[in-house]
Amino acid sequence: MKRLLACCSLFFLLLGFGSLHAAEPDRDLVLAYYYPWYLKGDWSRHGYFGEPTLGNYGTDDPQIAEQHIRWGEAAGLDGFVVSWGGPQDMTDKHFRAGYLKAQNSVDLKYAFIYESLGRLDAVDGETNERVDFSKRRVVRRFQEDLAYLNKQFCGDDRYLKIDGRPVIVLYVTRTFRNLDAKLLAQIQQAAGQQFYFIADEPFILGEQKDPATAENGLRDAQPLFDAYTAYNMFESDLVKEGEPAVNYMRREALPVFQSWSAETVFCPTLMPKYHDFRGKRTLTGTPEDYKKMIAMMQDLPKKKVGHGINAIYLITSWNEWWEGTTIEPDTTDGEAFLKANRDAFGRER
């Protein structure tokens, strides 16, 4: 009997260790900003840099989205953060018509970057791109937009959630004024959903260098938003003409990122290159430089994002061809940036 009990004890002990070792470790999420605003054959709204392998495609085409998703998987992405400019905006229409109807859309998660410039500043009534949350029409527009996103998309199994909360990146929150935790909670309650907000607050210039002094960083030593990122740390006056993006990011962005990483849940930006239509200075980039940038950002201090998620990395961008920050395959580099991304993050093909 003693031998039987000992064997049973050993069995359950081994079973326990087996369960312990079977638990999956926390993982990183690698996401890329995605723009569903292209009209097939007519990319004349702006100039653009580079030539996509797919040509001047339309983002309302499911077959284009299917190829993007296949490439995204090959690059080791976990999902896309999709530009959203409001109900019935081109981004909304094209995303529904193209991406959501792609046969392989279940293979990657999606979330939205809420384009506050164009949505909230449009109802603020000011011309300085500031968004004043003491104005009812601003709060109402934000509530209505969040309620729309919740109703139309957040119940989708493909939607990215952290601890059960749908993820939304809020563009340029550093323009938001008179927003506090209480009002933010009220807005979400009215929208019918608790979101996981990643705020585009840090910047190279001004008070946004430090979360303690940023407009919407720390309040009484507590962060206003769940997490923070910096969509684009480009500032033309700080660029040395033609320098590699990795050098610029190391010199200008990294000190700011270190400050935010120490105090908040921070999601580092990966900006492989920059060459836009407005004549600003250029940042060059190669796949090897891009791998160095990823390694640099992986060394930042980390505060856990959520259950099972160690860190989030946000790539600027998949297909923002107007600013030339793309990793989507083109006629110059082919799939080299996809391979660099996959290798740097240790993702299997």
Long-range contacts (C-beta under 8 A, 24 or more apart in sequence): 24-308, 26-304, 26-308, 26-309, 26-310, 27-308, 27-309, 27-310, 28-309, 28-310, 28-311, 28-312, 28-313, 28-345, 29-78, 29-79, 29-160, 29-305, 29-309, 29-311, 29-312, 29-313, 30-76, 30-77, 30-78, 30-312, 30-313, 30-315, 30-341, 30-345, 30-347, 31-77, 31-78, 31-79, 31-80, 31-81, 31-111, 31-160, 31-312, 31-313, 31-314, 31-315, 32-72, 32-75, 32-77, 32-80, 32-81, 32-314, 32-315, 32-317, 32-318, 32-327, 33-80, 33-81, 33-82, 33-83, 33-113, 33-231, 33-314, 33-315, 33-316, 33-317, 33-318, 33-320, 34-68, 34-80, 34-81, 34-82, 34-83, 34-99, 34-110, 34-317, 34-318, 34-319, 35-59, 35-82, 35-83, 35-91, 35-317, 35-318, 35-319, 35-320, 36-60, 36-82, 36-83, 36-90, 36-91, 36-94, 36-95, 36-98, 36-99, 37-83, 37-85, 37-90, 37-91, 37-94, 38-94, 38-319, 38-321, 43-321, 45-322, 46-277, 46-322, 47-277, 47-322, 48-277, 48-321, 48-322, 48-324, 49-275, 49-276, 49-277, 49-321, 49-322, 49-323, 49-324, 50-275, 50-321, 50-324, 50-326, 50-330, 50-331, 50-332, 51-330, 51-331, 51-332, 52-319, 52-321, 52-326, 52-328, 52-329, 52-330, 52-331, 53-328, 53-329, 53-330, 53-331, 53-334, 54-329, 58-94, 58-98, 59-94, 59-95, 59-98, 59-99, 60-93, 60-94, 60-97, 60-98, 61-97, 61-98, 62-97, 62-98, 62-99, 62-101, 62-102, 62-103, 63-102, 64-98, 65-98, 65-99, 65-101, 65-102, 65-105, 66-102, 66-103, 66-104, 68-99, 68-318, 68-319, 68-328, 69-102, 69-104, 69-105, 69-107, 69-108, 70-104, 71-328, 71-329, 71-335, 71-338, 72-108, 72-318, 73-107, 73-108, 74-335, 74-338, 74-342, 74-349, 75-327, 75-337, 75-338, 75-339, 75-341, 75-342, 75-347, 76-341, 76-342, 76-345, 76-347, 76-348, 76-349, 77-108, 77-315, 77-341, 78-108, 78-109, 78-160, 79-108, 79-109, 79-110, 79-111, 79-160, 80-108, 80-109, 80-110, 80-111, 80-318, 81-110, 81-111, 81-112, 81-113, 81-167, 81-169, 81-314, 82-110, 82-111, 82-112, 82-113, 83-112, 83-113, 83-115, 84-112, 84-113, 84-114, 84-115, 84-149, 85-115, 85-118, 85-119, 86-115, 86-118, 86-119, 86-145, 87-145, 87-148, 91-115, 105-158, 106-157, 106-158, 108-158, 109-158, 109-159, 109-160, 110-158, 110-159, 110-160, 111-159, 111-160, 111-166, 111-167, 111-168, 111-169, 112-149, 112-153, 112-168, 112-169, 113-168, 113-169, 113-170, 113-171, 113-200, 113-231, 114-145, 114-149, 114-168, 114-169, 114-170, 114-171, 115-171, 116-170, 116-171, 116-172, 116-173, 116-175, 116-176, 117-171, 117-172, 117-175, 119-145, 120-176, 121-175, 129-172, 129-175, 130-175, 130-177, 131-175, 131-176, 131-177, 132-177, 132-178, 133-176, 133-177, 133-178, 133-179, 133-183, 134-177, 134-178, 139-183, 139-187, 142-187, 143-187, 143-190, 143-191, 146-187, 146-188, 146-191, 146-193, 146-195, 147-190, 147-191, 147-192, 147-193, 150-191, 150-192, 150-193, 151-192, 154-193, 161-196, 162-196, 162-226, 162-305, 162-306, 162-307, 162-309, 163-196, 163-306, 163-307, 165-193, 165-194, 165-195, 165-196, 165-226, 166-193, 166-195, 166-196, 167-195, 167-196, 167-198, 168-195, 168-196, 168-197, 168-198, 169-197, 169-198, 169-199, 169-200, 169-229, 169-231, 169-314, 170-197, 170-198, 170-199, 170-200, 170-225, 171-200, 171-231, 172-200, 172-231, 173-199, 173-200, 173-201, 173-215, 173-216, 173-225, 174-200, 174-201, 174-203, 174-208, 174-214, 174-215, 174-216, 176-215, 176-216, 177-215, 179-216, 179-224, 180-219, 180-224, 181-219, 181-222, 181-224, 184-224, 184-225, 196-226, 196-227, 196-306, 197-225, 197-226, 197-227, 198-225, 198-226, 198-227, 198-228, 198-229, 198-267, 198-312, 198-314, 199-224, 199-225, 199-227, 199-228, 199-229, 200-228, 200-229, 200-230, 200-231, 201-225, 201-228, 201-230, 202-228, 202-229, 202-230, 202-233, 202-256, 202-257, 202-259, 202-260, 202-266, 203-230, 203-233, 203-256, 204-233, 204-235, 204-238, 204-252, 204-253, 204-256, 205-235, 208-256, 209-255, 209-256, 209-259, 210-259, 211-259, 211-260, 211-263, 211-264, 212-263, 217-260, 217-263, 217-264, 218-263, 218-264, 223-263, 223-264, 223-265, 226-265, 227-264, 227-265, 227-266, 227-267, 227-305, 227-312, 228-260, 228-264, 228-265, 228-266, 228-267, 229-266, 229-267, 229-268, 229-269, 229-312, 229-314, 230-256, 230-257, 230-269, 231-269, 231-314, 231-316, 232-269, 232-271, 232-316, 232-323, 232-325, 233-269, 233-271, 234-271, 234-274, 234-280, 234-283, 236-280, 236-281, 239-280, 239-281, 239-282, 239-283, 240-281, 241-281, 241-282, 242-281, 242-282, 242-284, 243-283, 243-284, 244-283, 244-284, 244-285, 244-286, 244-289, 245-271, 245-272, 245-273, 245-274, 245-283, 245-284, 245-285, 245-289, 245-293, 246-285, 246-289, 246-290, 246-292, 246-293, 246-296, 248-283, 249-293, 249-296, 250-296, 254-296, 257-297, 257-300, 258-300, 258-301, 261-300, 261-301, 261-302, 261-303, 262-301, 264-303, 265-303, 265-304, 265-305, 266-300, 266-303, 267-305, 267-311, 267-312, 267-313, 267-314, 268-297, 268-300, 268-311, 268-313, 268-314, 269-297, 269-314, 269-315, 269-316, 270-294, 270-297, 270-313, 270-314, 270-315, 270-316, 271-316, 271-325, 272-315, 272-325, 272-326, 272-327, 272-337, 273-324, 273-325, 274-323, 274-324, 274-325, 275-323, 275-324, 276-322, 276-323, 276-324, 277-322, 277-323, 282-324, 287-333, 287-336, 287-337, 287-339, 287-340, 288-340, 290-327, 290-337, 290-340, 290-341, 290-344, 291-340, 291-343, 291-344, 294-340, 294-341, 294-344, 294-345, 295-344, 313-345, 315-341
